[in-house]
């Protein structure tokens, strides 16, 4: 609990300090009584503004965000929308005349599971929410309501035999928006990517309801989950396994700070996952293992477009006021991935 609380506060400060537009910063400032709910929303949902448009359109009694009830989530969403200059719609009763999606005849489709995990850090609570009633509209970018049900079948029943593709659907009216590659804002992060999931928004053109396999975002950046690295640590003179939790995938942005623990470049031809794992190994070998337990280690892996290399940088945030590390925009940065180290387990004899 201590780690989670510190981490949530830290990332609130971090985003506020950055020069990247983050709609939640204003929302937290304007709605102090809803800070906890806003942080929970941001922590769990990759596209909180888009999700809130979906959520507040009708009266709700259920919430997909763990720890936040429906009443509080509605208020948090209303605050967030107002801070982004979006008119808050008057909530209405669900229109029973709207076409809805029944989950009964649908089967698990693996590629839709990937999209749901890319949108919700905790996909099971979302899937329980979505499956509690027939839903006509999808809050998941790139998926129709029917496709969400198919992805949720994989999540709620992992033993299901999933298909890797599905025929084109006719329910395109349920399709939500995804960001265009030319957008200056970033695209979706993996669903399990946690607290620093900033407003990767995440506005723009409609997507075909046929929905291809969602292994990459529209900038061509691969979705990446948590990574581990087993290394010989130089400071502790021991072998340990470090776990890095994915926080955000943000195109065109990079971490900056004072003195990094690690700062190096890797060959641009290395595949995404190999580059991230290599950076994690370099970082885990150089760090102080004791820093992990307060959630102080941040790692950033990104493509340096000008040098055609991967950048690998990590910071230990030990200041009482953790505002020296920022997320900054850079035209020379392509795909960017930010991780927080959550554990360093030393080997036992």
C-alpha positions in Angstrom: 0.0 0.0 0.0 2.9 2.4 0.9 4.5 1.7 -2.5 1.2 2.3 -4.4 0.5 5.5 -2.6 3.9 6.9 -3.1 3.9 5.9 -6.8 0.6 7.6 -7.5 1.7 10.8 -5.8 5.1 10.7 -7.7 3.5 10.3 -11.1 1.1 13.1 -10.4 4.0 15.4 -9.7 6.0 14.0 -12.6 3.3 14.7 -15.2 2.5 18.1 -13.7 6.2 19.0 -14.0 6.4 17.9 -17.6 5.9 20.1 -20.7 3.7 17.5 -22.4 0.0 18.4 -22.4 -1.8 16.2 -19.9 -5.5 17.0 -19.5 -5.6 15.4 -16.1 -3.3 17.9 -14.5 -5.9 20.7 -14.8 -8.6 18.3 -13.6 -6.7 17.5 -10.4 -6.1 21.1 -9.7 -9.8 22.1 -10.2 -11.3 19.2 -8.4 -9.3 18.6 -5.2 -12.0 16.4 -3.6 -11.7 14.0 -6.6 -7.9 13.6 -6.7 -8.0 10.0 -5.6 -10.6 9.1 -8.2 -8.9 11.0 -11.0 -5.6 9.3 -10.2 -7.3 5.9 -10.1 -9.0 6.7 -13.5 -5.7 7.7 -15.0 -3.9 4.7 -13.6 -6.4 2.2 -15.0 -7.5 3.7 -18.3 -5.2 4.5 -21.3 -7.6 7.0 -22.8 -9.5 8.6 -19.9 -11.0 11.5 -21.8 -12.5 9.2 -24.5 -13.6 6.7 -21.8 -15.3 9.5 -19.9 -17.3 10.6 -22.9 -18.5 7.0 -23.1 -19.1 6.6 -19.4 -21.2 9.7 -18.7 -23.6 9.5 -21.6 -26.0 7.4 -19.6 -26.9 6.8 -15.9 -24.5 4.3 -14.4 -24.7 1.9 -11.4 -21.5 0.0 -12.1 -17.9 1.0 -12.4 -15.0 -0.7 -14.3 -12.4 1.2 -12.3 -11.4 -0.7 -9.1 -11.8 1.2 -5.9 -14.0 3.9 -7.5 -17.8 3.5 -7.3 -20.1 4.6 -10.2 -21.2 7.8 -8.5 -17.6 9.0 -7.9 -16.4 7.9 -11.3 -19.2 10.0 -13.0 -18.1 13.1 -11.0 -14.5 12.5 -11.8 -15.3 12.1 -15.5 -17.4 15.2 -15.5 -14.6 17.2 -14.0 -12.1 15.8 -16.5 -14.3 16.6 -19.5 -14.9 20.2 -18.3 -11.2 20.8 -17.9 -10.7 19.8 -21.5 -13.4 22.1 -22.7 -15.8 19.3 -23.5 -19.5 19.8 -22.9 -20.7 17.3 -20.3 -23.8 15.5 -21.7 -26.8 15.2 -19.6 -27.0 11.6 -18.4 -30.0 9.7 -19.7 -31.5 6.3 -19.1 -30.2 3.6 -21.4 -32.2 3.6 -24.6 -33.7 0.1 -24.9 -34.3 0.7 -28.6 -30.5 0.8 -29.2 -29.1 -2.3 -30.7 -27.2 -4.2 -28.1 -24.6 -7.0 -28.1 -25.4 -10.3 -26.4 -22.4 -12.2 -25.2 -24.0 -15.6 -25.5 -23.1 -16.7 -29.1 -19.7 -15.0 -29.3 -16.4 -16.7 -28.9 -13.0 -15.6 -27.6 -10.8 -13.8 -30.2 -7.2 -13.2 -29.0 -6.5 -10.0 -30.9 -9.3 -8.2 -29.3 -8.0 -9.3 -25.9 -4.8 -7.5 -26.7 -6.7 -4.3 -27.5 -8.6 -4.5 -24.2 -5.4 -5.0 -22.2 -4.0 -2.0 -24.1 -6.8 0.1 -22.8 -7.4 -1.1 -19.2 -4.6 -1.9 -16.7 -7.0 -4.2 -14.9 -9.1 -5.7 -17.7 -11.0 -8.2 -15.7 -13.0 -5.6 -13.7 -13.7 -3.8 -17.0 -14.9 -7.0 -18.6 -17.2 -7.8 -15.7 -18.6 -4.3 -16.0 -19.1 -4.6 -19.8 -20.6 -8.0 -19.6 -23.0 -7.2 -16.8 -25.5 -5.8 -19.4 -25.8 -5.8 -23.1 -23.8 -2.8 -24.4 -24.4 -1.0 -27.7 -21.2 1.1 -27.7 -17.6 0.2 -27.1 -15.1 2.3 -25.0 -12.1 0.5 -26.5 -10.4 2.3 -29.4 -10.6 0.3 -32.6 -13.1 -2.3 -31.3 -16.9 -2.6 -31.7 -19.0 -3.6 -28.8 -19.2 -7.2 -30.2 -15.5 -7.4 -30.5 -15.1 -6.2 -26.9 -17.3 -9.1 -25.8 -15.1 -11.5 -27.8 -11.9 -10.1 -26.2 -13.4 -10.2 -22.8 -14.3 -13.9 -23.2 -10.6 -14.6 -23.5 -9.8 -12.5 -20.4 -12.5 -13.9 -18.1 -12.0 -17.4 -19.3 -8.3 -17.9 -20.1 -8.9 -21.5 -21.0 -11.0 -20.5 -23.9 -9.7 -21.5 -27.3 -9.2 -18.2 -29.0 -9.3 -17.3 -32.7 -6.6 -15.0 -34.0 -8.9 -13.2 -36.4 -12.5 -12.7 -37.1 -14.6 -11.8 -40.1 -15.5 -8.2 -40.8 -18.3 -7.1 -38.5 -21.3 -5.2 -39.6 -21.7 -3.3 -36.4 -19.5 -0.4 -37.3 -21.7 2.1 -35.6 -20.3 0.9 -32.3 -16.7 1.6 -33.3 -14.9 4.2 -31.2 -12.1 6.5 -32.3 -8.3 5.9 -32.4 -5.6 8.5 -32.8 -4.1 9.2 -36.2 -0.4 8.8 -36.8 -0.1 12.5 -37.4 -1.5 13.4 -34.0 0.8 15.2 -31.7 -0.6 13.3 -28.8 0.5 9.8 -28.0 -1.1 6.5 -28.7 -2.4 3.8 -26.5 -0.2 2.0 -24.0 -0.6 -1.6 -23.1 -3.4 -2.2 -20.7 -1.3 -3.5 -17.9 0.9 -0.5 -18.3 0.1 1.4 -15.1 0.2 4.6 -13.3 1.9 6.9 -15.7 -0.6 6.1 -18.4 -1.1 9.7 -19.3 -3.8 11.0 -21.7 -2.4 9.2 -24.7 -5.2 10.7 -26.6 -6.2 9.7 -28.5 -8.5 11.6 -30.8 -9.2 11.0 -34.4 -10.4 8.9 -37.3 -12.8 6.0 -37.3 -11.3 2.5 -37.6 -12.7 -0.3 -39.7 -14.8 -2.6 -37.7 -12.8 -5.5 -39.2 -10.0 -4.6 -36.8 -6.7 -6.2 -37.6 -4.5 -7.8 -34.9 -3.6 -5.0 -32.5 0.0 -5.6 -31.7 1.1 -2.1 -32.6 -0.3 1.4 -32.4 -1.0 3.6 -35.4 2.5 5.0 -35.3 3.8 1.4 -35.8 5.1 1.2 -32.2 4.7 -2.2 -30.7 2.7 -2.7 -27.6 4.9 -3.9 -24.8 4.1 -5.5 -21.4 6.2 -5.8 -18.3 9.8 -7.1 -18.7 12.3 -8.8 -16.4 16.1 -9.0 -16.5 18.4 -11.3 -14.5 21.8 -9.8 -14.1 24.9 -9.6 -12.0 24.5 -6.3 -10.0 27.8 -4.4 -9.7 26.8 -2.5 -6.5 25.5 -5.4 -4.5 28.0 -7.9 -6.0 25.1 -10.4 -6.4 22.9 -11.8 -9.1 19.3 -10.5 -9.1 16.2 -10.4 -11.2 14.7 -7.0 -11.8 11.0 -6.5 -12.8 10.0 -3.4 -14.8 6.4 -2.5 -15.0 5.3 -0.8 -18.2 3.7 2.6 -17.4 3.2 4.4 -20.7 3.8 4.2 -24.4 4.1 7.7 -25.7 5.2 8.7 -29.1 7.5 11.7 -29.4 8.3 12.0 -25.7 11.3 11.2 -23.5 12.2 11.3 -19.8 14.6 14.0 -18.8 16.3 14.7 -15.4 19.4 15.6 -13.6 21.9 12.7 -13.4 20.8 9.4 -14.9 21.9 6.0 -13.6 22.1 4.7 -17.1 22.4 6.6 -20.4 23.4 4.7 -23.5 22.4 3.9 -27.1 21.6 0.6 -28.7 21.5 -0.4 -32.4 18.4 0.8 -34.1 18.0 -2.5 -35.9 17.3 -4.3 -32.6 13.6 -5.3 -32.3 11.6 -3.4 -29.8 11.4 -6.1 -27.1 15.0 -6.9 -27.4 16.0 -3.2 -27.0 13.8 -2.9 -23.9 15.2 -6.1 -22.3 18.7 -5.0 -23.1 18.2 -1.6 -21.5 16.6 -3.3 -18.5 19.7 -5.5 -18.1 22.0 -2.6 -18.3 20.0 -0.6 -15.8 19.6 -3.5 -13.3 23.3 -4.2 -13.4 24.2 -0.6 -12.5 21.6 0.5 -10.0 21.4 0.4 -6.2 19.0 -2.5 -5.6 17.7 -0.8 -2.4 16.2 2.0 -4.5 13.5 -0.3 -5.9 11.5 -0.7 -2.8 10.3 2.9 -2.8 9.5 2.8 -6.5 12.4 5.2 -7.3 13.7 3.8 -10.5 12.4 5.0 -13.9 13.6 3.6 -17.2 12.9 5.1 -20.6 13.6 3.3 -23.9 12.9 5.2 -27.1 13.8 5.5 -30.8 16.2 8.3 -31.6 15.0 9.2 -35.1 18.0 11.4 -36.0 20.6 8.8 -35.0 18.5 5.7 -36.0 19.3 4.1 -32.6 17.5 3.1 -29.5 18.0 5.4 -26.5 18.2 3.8 -23.1 18.1 6.0 -20.0 17.1 5.5 -16.4 16.9 7.7 -13.3 16.9 7.2 -9.6 14.4 9.6 -8.0 15.6 10.2 -4.5 14.6 13.8 -3.9 11.9 14.5 -1.4 10.3 16.6 -4.1 10.4 14.4 -7.1 10.0 17.1 -9.7 13.4 16.9 -11.4 12.3 14.1 -13.7 10.0 15.3 -16.5 8.3 13.9 -19.6 9.3 16.2 -22.4 8.3 16.4 -26.0 10.9 15.9 -28.7 10.6 15.9 -32.4 13.6 13.6 -32.6 12.0 10.9 -30.6 9.7 8.2 -32.1 8.4 5.2 -30.2 8.8 5.7 -26.4 8.4 3.4 -23.5 8.5 4.3 -19.8 8.9 1.7 -17.1 9.1 1.7 -13.3 11.1 -0.9 -11.6 8.9 -2.7 -9.1 11.2 -5.4 -7.7 14.8 -6.5 -7.5 15.0 -10.0 -6.2 18.5 -11.2 -5.3 19.4 -14.8 -5.8 19.5 -17.0 -2.7 22.0 -19.8 -2.1 
